Amino acid sequence: MAIALSPTAFIDKPIKFGTDGWRGMIAADFTFARVAQVAAIAAQVLQDCYGQSSGSSTVIVGFDRRFLSPEFAQIAAESIAAVGFTVLLSETFAPTPAFSWAAHDQSALGAIVITASHNPAAYSGLKVKGAFGGSVPPEVTQQIEAKLGQDLPVASTPGGIHRFDPWPSYCHALQSKVDIAAIRQAVSIGKLTVFADVMHGAAATGLKRLLETEINELNGEADPLFGGGAPEPLPKYIPALTAAMQARHQSGATGLAAGLIFDGDSDRVAGMDGQGTFLSSQVLIPILIEHLTARRGFRGEVVKTISGSRLMPAVAELYGLPVHETPIGYKYIADRMLAAEVLIGGEESGGIGYGHHIPERDALLSALYLLEAVVQSGQGFGELDQALREKTDFTAAYDRIDLPLANMQVRNQLLTRLQNQTPQTVAGRQVVNCLTIDGYKFSLEDGSWLLIRFSGTEPVLRLYCEAATLDQVQETLSWAKDWASSGEQ
């Protein structure tokens, strides 16, 4: 279907940073001129925030595999150099976490990464990482937004631009954290078969580099259209992986099989068991909590967003770990990692990070830990999940839907309604608690929960639910949709 756009539709659209970076449609609101402006200002704000602690004047610039990403990165590098900074510009695509690691490893001011993560092909974006190796907090991006209307000072002596390969140092850092030899041996003798759907994104070649052996990588070729879908680790976008793993299972092949799915810039991960069943991070994070605690001996706080499954705190309790809950957005988890001793922090969309690494979600590191858990336990993802549910006596189903609204006015009306007429019952069940740190999360009398949350930038209502059965989940989500529809009348 063709979309008619006014020639001026994006001219006055403000540059706004969301949960992780600024994103926009290529050639519409995401343009070379805007990238140059944002990159230069972001470098100056990074200097204001981290210059004294880092003692650096260097900014890392990296990019993913999207349309024009190398060109946008080049423009960003030139703009940053023009205002006096030294730039380390990547010579190749790489995962966003590799550039976060480079900022930390090179003791730089931070990193500017050209990526739109899991967004559809029409989008590009720009993420800002701090000297500590993670997403900058909201107050930093607010400073960037506040300076966008100002003239850019031109340095009397421009900085230089130097090329670097981000992969070697990044791979070495990840390899040092897991038993690579054991995973590699399991693959080589056929004990473990690894499938990886990299979704035409920046994780391509990643597991092969890390394991230094061949695996079954799917969609590893560059495709700026992402096969007509989006590089988001969801079941609807991974038909090839589902077919491959189901075919292997039906063939009666022996040994364990593990499927891993990476989003466009490799900071989100999902999984698939040997039968071809999709596993979101709602399943993977509990597996990781147990593995890091029971087999690796790590301790620390479990940080989860409010949309995370109740299985996470149940497993944390099993191993005597404290739990901290945050709003949705990995930057809130990163903030907590900088303030407390954290074992693992994760969000339901697939972003998972570790307190003993940099405060950044990293899909390839998560993949390595998951493969290590399979090798050391001798069990596949599905078996590990089932064992945890038995240990914690936990039974629940989960789902999420995004509900488009007519316009932002309807969004605001529904938000006002939530504030002034907060539901006391949901789908016939009493609300026993309502958490409002990000949207409205209703805990219900039967142990289920519903989260109603609005997009901050578009007329979309996000609905999340976990309940004892999938039927109850669908019933609750249906109630939420009806509630929203009644507010649009």
C-alpha positions in Angstrom: 0.0 0.0 0.0 1.4 3.4 -1.0 1.8 6.0 1.7 1.3 9.6 0.7 3.5 12.1 2.6 3.4 15.8 2.5 6.7 17.3 1.4 6.8 19.2 4.7 5.6 16.3 6.9 8.9 15.9 8.6 10.5 19.3 8.3 9.5 20.5 11.8 9.4 17.1 13.5 11.5 17.6 16.6 14.4 15.3 17.4 13.5 13.3 20.4 15.4 10.5 22.2 13.3 7.5 23.2 14.1 4.5 25.5 17.4 4.1 23.7 18.4 6.7 21.2 16.8 8.8 18.5 15.1 7.1 15.5 13.4 8.3 12.4 12.6 7.5 8.8 15.5 7.7 6.5 15.6 10.8 4.2 12.5 12.1 6.0 13.3 13.1 9.5 16.6 11.1 9.7 18.9 13.0 7.4 22.6 13.6 6.9 22.3 17.2 8.1 20.4 16.2 11.3 22.9 13.4 12.0 25.8 15.8 11.7 24.1 18.2 14.1 23.1 15.6 16.7 26.5 13.8 16.6 28.5 17.0 17.2 26.3 18.1 20.0 26.3 14.7 21.6 30.1 14.7 21.6 30.1 18.0 23.4 27.6 16.8 26.0 29.7 13.6 26.5 32.7 15.8 27.2 30.7 17.9 29.7 29.5 14.8 31.4 32.4 12.4 31.2 35.4 14.5 30.2 36.8 15.1 33.7 36.4 11.4 34.8 37.8 9.9 31.6 40.4 12.5 30.7 39.7 11.7 27.1 38.8 13.7 24.0 38.0 10.6 21.9 34.6 9.5 20.6 33.9 6.1 19.2 31.6 6.0 16.1 30.1 2.8 14.9 27.2 1.5 12.7 25.0 -1.5 11.9 24.1 -3.0 8.5 21.1 -0.8 7.6 20.7 1.2 4.4 23.3 4.1 4.4 24.6 3.3 7.9 28.3 3.6 6.9 27.6 6.9 5.2 25.7 8.2 8.2 28.6 7.1 10.4 31.1 8.9 8.2 29.1 12.1 8.4 28.8 11.8 12.2 32.6 11.3 12.4 33.4 14.3 10.3 31.0 16.5 12.3 32.5 15.3 15.6 36.0 15.9 14.4 35.1 19.4 13.1 34.3 20.5 16.7 37.6 19.3 17.9 37.3 15.7 19.0 39.4 12.7 18.0 37.2 10.0 16.4 37.7 6.3 16.2 35.5 5.3 13.3 34.7 1.6 12.8 35.9 0.1 9.5 33.0 -2.4 9.6 29.5 -3.1 11.0 29.5 -4.6 14.5 27.0 -5.1 17.3 26.1 -2.0 19.3 27.5 -3.7 22.5 30.9 -3.9 20.7 31.0 -0.1 20.5 29.9 0.2 24.1 32.7 -2.1 25.0 35.1 0.0 22.8 34.1 3.2 24.7 35.0 1.4 28.0 38.1 -0.4 26.6 39.6 2.7 24.9 38.8 5.0 27.9 36.9 7.2 25.5 34.2 9.9 26.2 31.6 7.5 24.8 30.2 6.2 21.5 27.8 7.3 18.8 26.2 4.3 17.1 24.2 4.6 13.9 21.4 2.0 14.3 17.7 1.7 14.6 18.0 -1.6 16.4 14.9 -3.7 15.7 12.9 -1.1 13.8 11.7 -1.8 10.2 13.9 -1.1 7.2 12.6 2.5 6.6 14.2 3.6 9.8 17.7 4.5 11.0 18.8 5.9 14.3 21.5 7.1 16.6 22.4 5.8 20.0 24.6 7.6 22.6 26.8 5.5 24.9 28.7 6.9 27.9 32.3 6.5 28.9 31.3 3.7 31.3 30.2 1.5 28.4 26.4 1.8 28.5 23.4 3.9 27.4 23.6 7.4 28.8 20.8 8.3 31.3 17.8 10.5 30.3 19.3 13.7 31.8 22.2 13.4 29.2 19.9 13.0 26.2 17.8 15.9 27.5 20.9 18.0 27.5 21.5 17.0 23.8 17.9 17.9 22.9 18.2 21.2 24.7 21.3 22.3 22.6 19.9 21.3 19.2 18.9 24.8 18.3 22.3 26.3 19.0 25.1 27.0 16.5 27.9 24.5 16.5 31.3 26.0 17.4 34.0 25.2 14.9 37.3 24.1 16.4 40.4 26.1 15.5 42.2 22.7 15.2 39.8 19.9 14.0 40.3 16.5 15.5 41.5 13.5 13.5 39.5 10.5 12.3 41.1 7.1 12.7 39.7 3.7 11.6 39.6 0.7 13.9 38.2 -2.9 13.9 35.9 -3.3 16.9 35.6 -7.1 16.7 38.9 -8.4 18.1 38.8 -6.7 21.5 35.1 -7.3 21.9 35.4 -11.0 21.1 38.3 -11.4 23.4 36.3 -9.8 26.3 33.3 -12.1 25.8 35.4 -15.2 25.3 37.1 -14.6 28.6 33.8 -14.8 30.5 32.7 -18.3 29.4 34.1 -21.8 28.8 34.6 -21.4 25.1 36.6 -24.6 24.8 33.7 -26.7 26.3 31.1 -25.2 24.0 33.4 -25.6 20.9 34.1 -29.2 21.8 30.4 -30.0 22.3 29.7 -28.5 18.8 32.6 -30.3 17.1 31.6 -33.8 18.4 27.9 -33.3 17.6 26.8 -33.1 21.2 25.4 -29.7 20.5 24.0 -28.2 17.3 23.8 -24.4 17.3 21.4 -22.5 15.0 21.6 -18.7 14.9 19.2 -16.4 13.1 21.0 -13.0 12.8 18.1 -11.4 10.9 20.5 -9.8 8.4 21.8 -7.7 11.2 25.0 -6.8 13.1 25.3 -10.2 14.9 26.3 -11.8 11.5 29.5 -13.8 11.9 29.4 -13.2 15.7 29.0 -16.7 17.1 31.4 -18.1 14.5 34.1 -15.6 15.6 33.5 -16.3 19.2 33.4 -20.0 19.1 36.0 -20.2 16.3 34.0 -23.0 14.7 31.2 -23.4 12.1 27.6 -23.1 13.3 24.3 -22.9 11.4 23.9 -19.2 10.8 20.7 -18.1 9.0 20.0 -14.8 7.3 23.6 -13.8 7.6 23.8 -12.0 4.3 23.3 -8.2 4.1 19.7 -7.2 3.3 18.6 -3.6 4.1 15.0 -4.7 3.6 15.3 -7.5 6.2 13.5 -10.0 4.1 10.4 -7.8 4.1 10.0 -7.9 7.9 11.8 -6.3 10.7 15.0 -7.4 12.6 13.1 -8.1 15.8 13.4 -11.4 17.6 9.7 -12.4 17.4 8.2 -15.6 16.0 6.6 -13.9 13.0 10.0 -12.8 11.7 11.9 -16.1 12.0 10.1 -18.7 9.8 13.4 -20.0 8.4 14.7 -20.8 11.9 11.5 -22.4 13.0 11.4 -24.6 9.9 15.0 -25.6 10.3 14.8 -26.6 13.9 11.5 -28.4 13.5 12.9 -30.3 10.5 15.9 -31.4 12.6 13.7 -32.6 15.4 11.4 -34.5 13.0 14.4 -36.2 11.4 15.3 -37.8 14.7 18.7 -36.2 14.9 20.6 -37.0 18.1 22.3 -34.6 20.5 21.1 -31.3 21.9 20.0 -28.4 19.7 19.9 -24.7 20.6 18.4 -21.8 18.6 19.4 -18.2 19.1 17.9 -15.1 17.6 19.5 -11.7 17.4 17.9 -8.3 16.6 19.3 -5.8 14.1 22.1 -4.4 16.3 22.6 -7.5 18.5 21.6 -6.1 21.8 18.4 -8.2 22.1 18.2 -12.0 22.1 15.6 -14.7 22.0 15.9 -18.5 21.8 14.3 -21.6 20.4 14.4 -25.1 21.9 15.1 -28.3 20.0 11.5 -28.8 19.1 11.3 -25.4 17.4 9.4 -23.6 20.2 10.1 -19.9 20.5 11.5 -18.8 23.9 11.4 -15.1 24.8 13.7 -13.5 27.4 10.9 -14.1 29.9 12.1 -17.8 29.8 15.8 -17.1 29.1 16.5 -14.7 32.0 15.4 -17.3 34.7 17.7 -19.9 33.0 20.5 -17.4 33.1 19.9 -16.5 36.8 20.2 -20.2 37.7 23.2 -20.8 35.5 25.2 -17.8 36.8 24.3 -18.6 40.4 24.3 -22.4 40.6 27.0 -23.3 38.1 29.2 -20.1 37.9 29.0 -19.0 41.5 28.0 -15.4 40.8 25.9 -13.4 43.3 24.1 -10.0 43.1 20.8 -8.3 42.6 18.4 -9.4 39.9 17.1 -6.3 38.1 13.9 -6.6 36.0 11.6 -4.2 34.3 7.9 -4.1 35.4 7.0 -6.1 32.3 9.2 -9.0 33.4 7.7 -12.4 34.3 7.1 -13.4 37.9 9.3 -16.4 37.2 12.4 -14.1 37.5 11.8 -13.2 41.2 10.7 -16.8 41.9 14.1 -18.1 40.7 15.9 -15.2 42.5 14.2 -16.3 45.7 15.2 -19.9 45.1 18.8 -18.8 45.2 18.5 -16.1 47.8 19.0 -13.1 45.5 17.5 -9.6 46.0 15.2 -8.2 43.2 14.9 -4.6 42.0 12.2 -3.5 39.6 12.5 -0.6 37.2 10.5 1.2 34.4 10.8 -0.3 30.9 14.0 0.8 29.1 17.5 -0.7 29.6 18.9 2.7 30.6 17.1 2.3 33.9 18.8 -1.1 34.4 22.2 0.4 33.5 21.7 3.1 36.1 21.1 0.4 38.7 24.2 -1.5 37.6 26.2 1.6 38.3 24.7 2.0 41.7 24.5 -1.6 43.1 26.0 -5.0 42.9 24.0 -6.6 40.1 24.1 -10.2 38.9 21.9 -9.7 35.9 19.5 -7.1 34.5 16.9 -7.9 31.8 13.8 -6.7 30.0 11.0 -8.7 28.4 12.0 -7.4 24.9 15.2 -9.3 25.0 17.8 -6.9 26.4 20.0 -8.7 29.0 23.2 -7.4 30.7 25.5 -8.5 33.5 27.0 -6.7 36.5 30.4 -8.3 36.0 30.6 -6.8 32.4 29.8 -3.3 31.2 26.3 -2.0 32.0 25.0 -2.8 28.6 22.6 -5.4 27.2 24.6 -7.8 25.0 22.9 -10.5 23.0 26.1 -12.4 22.0 27.3 -12.6 25.6 23.9 -13.9 26.6 24.0 -16.4 23.8 27.4 -17.7 25.1 26.1 -18.0 28.6 23.0 -19.9 27.4 25.1 -22.3 25.4 27.4 -22.8 28.4 24.3 -23.6 30.5 23.2 -26.2 27.9 26.7 -27.8 27.8 27.2 -27.9 31.5 23.7 -29.1 32.4 23.3 -31.5 29.5 19.8 -30.1 29.0 18.2 -28.1 26.3 16.5 -24.7 26.8 13.1 -26.3 27.1 14.2 -28.8 29.7 16.0 -26.1 31.7 12.9 -24.0 31.7 10.6 -26.9 32.8 13.0 -27.9 35.6 12.9 -24.3 36.9 9.1 -24.2 36.8 9.0 -27.4 38.8 11.5 -26.1 41.4 9.6 -22.9 41.9 6.1 -24.4 41.5 5.5 -21.7 38.9 2.9 -22.1 36.2 2.0 -19.1 34.0 1.6 -17.9 30.4 2.5 -14.5 29.0 1.6 -12.3 26.0 1.8 -8.7 24.9 -0.1 -6.8 22.2 0.4 -3.3 20.8 -2.9 -1.5 20.1 -2.8 1.3 17.6 -4.9 4.3 18.6 -6.6 6.9 16.4 -4.3 9.7 17.3 -2.3 11.3 20.2 -5.5 13.0 21.5 -7.1 9.6 22.2 -3.9 8.5 23.9 -4.0 11.5 26.2 -7.7 10.9 26.9 -7.0 7.3 27.9 -4.1 8.4 30.1 -6.3 11.0 31.9 -8.9 8.3 32.4 -6.4 5.9 33.9 -5.3 8.7 36.3 -8.8 9.8 37.3 -10.7 6.5 37.1 -8.2 3.9 37.9 -9.8 0.4 37.5 -10.4 -1.4 40.8 -11.3 -4.7 39.0 -9.8 -6.2 35.8 -11.7 -8.9 33.9 -13.8 -9.6 37.0 -10.8 -9.9 39.3 -9.9 -7.6 42.2 -6.9 -5.3 41.8 -4.7 -5.8 44.9 -1.9 -3.4 43.9 -1.2 -0.8 41.2 2.4 0.1 40.4 2.8 3.4 38.4 6.5 3.8 37.8 5.9 3.2 34.1 2.3 3.0 33.0 -0.2 1.2 35.2 0.6 -2.3 36.4 -2.3 -4.0 38.0 -1.6 -7.0 40.3 -4.7 -9.1 40.6 -6.1 -11.3 43.4 -5.3 -14.5 41.6 -1.6 -13.7 41.1 -1.9 -12.5 37.5 -1.0 -9.0 36.3 -1.9 -6.6 33.6 0.3 -3.7 32.4 -1.2 -0.8 30.5 1.5 1.4 29.0 1.5 4.1 26.4 4.2 4.9 23.8 5.7 8.3 24.4 6.1 9.1 20.8 3.2 7.6 18.8 -0.5 6.8 19.4 0.1 3.2 20.5 -1.2 1.4 23.6 1.0 -1.4 24.9 -0.7 -4.2 26.8 1.2 -6.9 28.8 -0.3 -9.8 30.8 0.9 -12.8 32.7 -1.7 -15.3 34.1 -2.0 -19.0 35.0 -3.1 -20.0 31.6 -3.0 -18.6 28.1 -6.8 -18.4 28.0 -6.7 -16.2 31.1 -4.0 -14.0 29.4 -6.2 -13.6 26.3 -9.3 -12.9 28.4 -7.4 -10.2 30.3 -5.9 -8.6 27.2 -9.4 -8.7 25.6 -10.8 -6.8 28.6 -8.0 -4.2 28.3 -8.7 -3.7 24.6 -12.4 -3.3 25.3 -11.5 -0.8 28.1 -9.4 1.2 25.6 -12.1 1.0 22.9 -14.7 2.4 25.3 -12.5 5.4 26.0 -12.3 6.2 22.3 -16.0 6.7 21.9 
